[in-house]
Amino acid sequence: MKTLWLKIFTFIVFLLGSSSCAVLPRFPRIMSIDTLKIEKTTPTHLIADVTSHIFNPNFFGFRVQELQYHAYVGTKYLGKGEIFGPVHVPAHDSVRLPDEPVVFNYRNLDKILNQHNELDSLPVTFFIKAHLDISPLVPVYYVKTLWLRPEDFLRASINTHNIERLLEISSVRIQAVDFMTSRLSVVLTLKNDFPLAYNIDSVRLKITDKYNNNLGKVFIGQVHVGKFSHVDLAFSVSLDNLNMAISLLGQSIEEDICFYARGQIYLTLRYEHFSLPVNECLGVKIQWLD
């Protein structure tokens, strides 16, 4: 009789264990951070949309209806995010999670990065509440520590959406036009609304007209941009007069004068090197000398 009850008890435990595994699948792994688009900044928070890939290590698939999480590094609150479903996570396969809203805490992010000289790995603990299709009535809770690379987030932030927030041509002024050359005075503003300082190693640009004719080149050396600061870079551009004259003649006939700065900005952020593409129109605030 005891043997029978022991078998029944073992079978019930097995069923409960199997049910528990079904209700609480192993937590997916973050495979890559693809893009980080900054949507809004406030004095205390950075609000972004993050696109990533995750891998499901389970032998079964499931569907995420909704998920919220809060993230910490040690005792410091890093931020929060959520996923709006439904998102199907196939068995033992990867899936792309598009446009996840993430809110970062500015001050703590600054403290965390200043306390870690290297960007290769950082232990981030997630407190997660998820609604899954395999447990439709009861939410699933996780506490999971993942080793993430801040460098991956920084590299994912290098995209056209964010670069447009970092760069601005403040003014363009035609200084002189003579027989051989023409000179432009340009002010390029580097905007840094984030809690990270960075160093501009160099700026290498070509000045072209709207017909894509090369008119001149620009080189700027090292510049330090502090956190939460805007830095104006004023420089002169010497242009080939013949090409400039032809371009001005053609553009003045069309009554639409516009030039472009195209090239690369090379910068160093937290000992990591990045290259930012530049493709800015210079024709918005052109002023002619009397």
N, C-alpha and C positions, 0 to 999 in steps of 0.2 A: 504493500500500500504506500509506504514511504517512497519507494522507487517510482511509483506512478506519479505521486505528487511532485517529486523532484523533477521528473521529465516534463510535467505540465508547467512547473515553475520556470524551468530552463527554456521551454518553448515560448512562454509569455515574455521572458526577458529578451529572448532573441527577436520576437516581434516588436517589442518596444524599442530595442536597439536599432532594428532595421527601419522602423518608422522614424526614429530620431534622426538617422542618417539621411532619410529622404527629406525630412522637414528642414534639416540644417546641412545643406551641402557644403563641401569644402570651399573656402573663400577664394574667388578668382585672383589671379596674379596680374599686376599691371605690367604689360609688355612694353608699352611706349607711350610717351606724351607727344602727340602729333602737332597740335597748335594750341596757343594760349592767346586769346584775343581780349585785350583790355577794353572793357565797355564803359567803366566809370571809376573815378577816383574820388575819395573823400579824405578829410584830414586823418581819419583813423582806419579806413578800409580800402582795399583794392578789389573791385568786382570784375570778374573775367569769365569768359566762356572757354572751357577746356575740352579739346577733342583727344581721345585716347583709345588705345587698344588693350583689351584684357584677355586673359586666357583662362578657360574653364577646365580645371584639372579633374572634374568628376566624370564618371562613366555615363552620366545621364545629363540631358539638357533641362533647362528650366527657363521660366520667363519672369523678368523683374517688372512688377507693376509700378512700384514706386520705391525710392530709397533715399534716406537722409543720413548724413554723417557729420560728426564733429571731429576735428583732427588736433592732436597735441604733439609737441616735441618735449618730452619730459613733462614738466608741470606747466609749460607755456602753451597757451591756446594759440593755435596756428590759423584756424579758420573752419569753414563749414561748406557743405555742398549738397547737391541733391541730383537725382536722376529721375526724369519723368518717363514712365513707361508707356506702353509695354516695350521691353527690350528682350528679344529672344537670345539666350546664351546657349549655343549648341554644345553638345557633349564633346569634351576633350578637344576643343577648338577655340580659336580666337574670334573676337567680335569687336567692331568699332563702336565706341560710345560717342556720338556727336553732340557738341554744344552742351556740355554739362555746366550749369552755373556754379561758380566757386567764389567764395568771399574770403579773402586773406586779411588777417589782422596786421596792419602796417607795423605798429610798434614792436610787436613780438617777433614778426618776421625779421625786422632789423636786428633785434637782439640775438635771435637764433643764428642768423648768418654771421654776425660778428663774433659769435662764440665758436664758430666752426670755420677754421681756415681753409679746409678742403671742401670741395663740392662733389666728391665722388659718392658719398652715401650719407644718409641722415635717417635715424629711426623715427618714424612717424606713426603714432598710435591712433587708430580710427575707432570711434564708438558709433556703431552702425545700427540703424533700424530699417528693415526691408520688408516689403510685401511681395511675396513670391506666389506663383500660381500653384506650387506644390503645397503651399500652406495658406490657402485663401482667407481663412478666418482669423488666424493668429499671426501677428508679425514675427519675423525672425530677427534676433539680436546677435550682433557680433562685437567682440573686442579684438582687434587685430593690429599688430605692429608690423609695418612694412618698411624695408630699407629703400628709400627713394633717393634719386640723384637730383639735387637742386639744379645742377648743370643742365639736365634734360628739360626742366621747366624754362630755364633761361634761353636755351636754344629754340625751344618751341615758341617763345615770344618774339623771335626774329621773323616777322612777316609783314606784308605790306600794310595790313590793318593797323598795326602798332607803330610802324615807322612813320606813318602820316601824323601820328600824335607827337613824335619826337622831333621832327624837323619842320622848320618853317622859314621861307624866304621873307624876311621882314621888309626889305626894300631893295630896289635896283635903281641906280642912277647912271645915266650916260654922262661921263665926265667930259670927254673931248672926242672929237672926230677930226683927224688931220689927214694928210696925204697918204701916209703909210699905215698908221694904226688907229684903232679906236680903243677907248678905255671905259670899262664899266666899273662902278663902285657897287658892291653887293654886300648885304648883311644877312648872314645865315644864323638863325637862332636855334640852338640846341635846347630842347625842353626836357627837363627831368623832373617829373612829378612823382617819382618813386623813391622809396627809402634806401636806394643803393647809389653810391657814387660810382663814376666810371671815368676812365681816361681815354681820350681820343688819341690814338697813336698817329694817325694821319688821315687826311681827306684828299682824295684824288678825283677830280671832276673834269669833264669835258663840257664846254659850252657849245650848244648847237642852236640853230634856229628851228622853226617849226617844219622846215623842209628837210631836217636832219643833216644839214651841212655843218661840218666842224668849224667853229670860229675861234676857239681858244681853249686853254687848259688852266686848271687851278690846282695848286698844292698847298695844304695847310699842315703845319707840324703838330706837335703834341699840345693837348689842351686838357685840363682837368675840369670835370663837370661834377659839382657836389650834389648830394642828394637834396631833393626838393629845391632845385635851382634852375634858372634859365641863363644861358650864356650866349652872348652875341658875338659872332665871328665876322669881323669886317675885313674884306679883302678886295683888291683890284684885279681886274681881268684885262689883259691886253689882247685885242682881237685883230686878226688880219683885216686890214682896211678894205681890200678888194672884195673879199668874201662878205665882209660886213656891209659894204656899200650895196652890193648886189642884193643881199638879204633885206636890208632896210628899204631899198627901192621896191622890191617885190611886196614886202609886207605893208609898206605905206600905201601902195596902190590899193591893197585889199583893206586898208584901214584897220588892221589887226596885227599889231606888233607883239611878238612873243618869242622869248628865248627859253632854253631849257638847260638845267644843270643835271648831268647824268654821270654816274660813276659809283664809287664805293667810299664808305666811311669805315675805317678799321679801328676797333676799340677793344679795350681790355676791361673786363668786369669780373671782380673777385678772382683774379689770376687766370681767367679764361679769355681766349681771344675770339672775337666775333667780327663778321663783315656784314655791313648794312648796305643794301643797294639804295641809290639815290636817283630819283627821276622827278625833279621839281620844276614847275613852270616859273619863269622869272618875269613874266609879262604883266603881272597884276598891278604893280605900283611903279611903273617906269615913269621917270620925270626927266624932261629935257631941260638942259641948261639954256638960259636966255642968251 
